[in-house]
């Protein structure tokens, strides 16, 4: 029997500061996009993919506190596809987002240059956050 699998890992830089909000339940949500460069040998040029990322709970609070435009970050998570009918054209539309499960901040920061020993890895397993309560309850997901 085949088992489905949904996992993605990317390294990229934030295209803008994260946008933070809170759900009616009080859980934090942070949304941001990362740019991920790749090389195209047939063009002898580097091109860019842009990926939308959503973080919930403690991860969202960490994202809002430490990530800013241009910051390099490794994102690990799952893909979620949204589908809807365009109200103007009635065309079927869709969008894929990364639901962040953990991250690692990369590159130098001002805090690192000042000798800070801040741990730049965030993993829900190390913090006690239960992601199941965020990812399985579609009523709480703001999209």
N, C-alpha and C positions, 0 to 999 in steps of 0.2 A: 504494500500500500504506500502510495506517495504522500509525503507530507509537504504542505506549502511552507514557503520560507520567504520572509520579507525583511531584509536588512541592508543598510547602506552606510558607508563610511566615506566622508569627504574631508578634504582640507581646502580651505579657501579664506578669503578676506571679506569682512562685512562691507556691504555696499552703502550702508547708512547706520545710524544709531538704532538700536532695537526700539520697538514701540511696545510699551507695556500697558496692561489693563488688568482689571480684576473681574472674575465671573461673579454672578450673584451669590454663589456659595462662598466667596471670599478667596478662592484660589487665584493665584497670579498666572497671567499668560503673557509671554513675550514673543513677538514676531520680528523676524529679521531675514535678510537675504544675504547669501554669500556668493562671491564670484570665484569660480574655479577655472583656472587656465589649463589649456591643453594644446599640444603641438600638432599641427597638421603638416605632415611631411610633403604632401603633394603641392601645398601652397608655400612651403618653407616659411610658415608663419605661426604665431601663437593666436589662438582664438579663446573665447570665454563662454562658459555656461554660467547661468545664474539660477540659484536654487533658493526657494522660500523655505524657511525653517520656523517651527513653532515649538516653544518650550512651555511646560506647565509647572505649577507649584514652586518648590524650592529652586529648581533649575531655572525657572523664569526669573526669580528674584536674583539669582547669581548672574544670569545673563544681563539683566538690567543694571546691576551694580558694576560689573567689570568689563563688559564688551562695548566697544565704540567703533565707529566707522574706521575701516582700514585695519582693524585688529585681525590677525591670523588665528584661525581656530580649526581644530579637528572636531567634526560632528559625527556622532554615531546615532543611528535611529532607524525608524521604519518609514516606508512611503505610505501616504494616504491620498487617495484620489477623490476629489469632489466632482460631482456631476450635477448639471442643472440645465434648464431650458432658457435661452436668452429671451428676455421679455420683448425686445424690439424685433428681432428677426426670427424668433421661435426655433433657432438652430440649437442643436445639442452642443453644450460646452463642457469642458473639463479642465481641471488643474490638479497638479500633483504637488504635495508639500511633504517635507520631512518632519516627522514627529520626533523631536530630539529625546534620546534616552540617556546619553551622556556626552560629555565634551571635554576637550583639553585645549586650554589657551596656549598658543604657540608664539614664538618670537619674543623679542625683548620688550619690556615695559619700563616706565619710569620707576615703578616700585622695585623691579628687578635690578635696575641700575643702582638704586639706593641701598641695595643689600637686603631687601625684604625676602623672607623665606615663605611667602604665601604659596600654598599648594594650588597649582593651576589646573589640576585635574578635578573634574566633577563627575561622580558616578553615583547614581541613585542607590546602588547596593552598599556603598560606603557611608551613605548619609541616612539611611533608614527611610527614604521616601518610597512610598508604594505607588509605582507608576500605573499599576492596574486600575487604581481608582480614577486615574485621569484618562487613560487611553481606551478603556472599555465603556465609559459612560458618554455616549454621543450627545446626550442632552447638555452636557457641560462644555463640549467643544464648540467654539464660537464660529464655526464655518460649516 
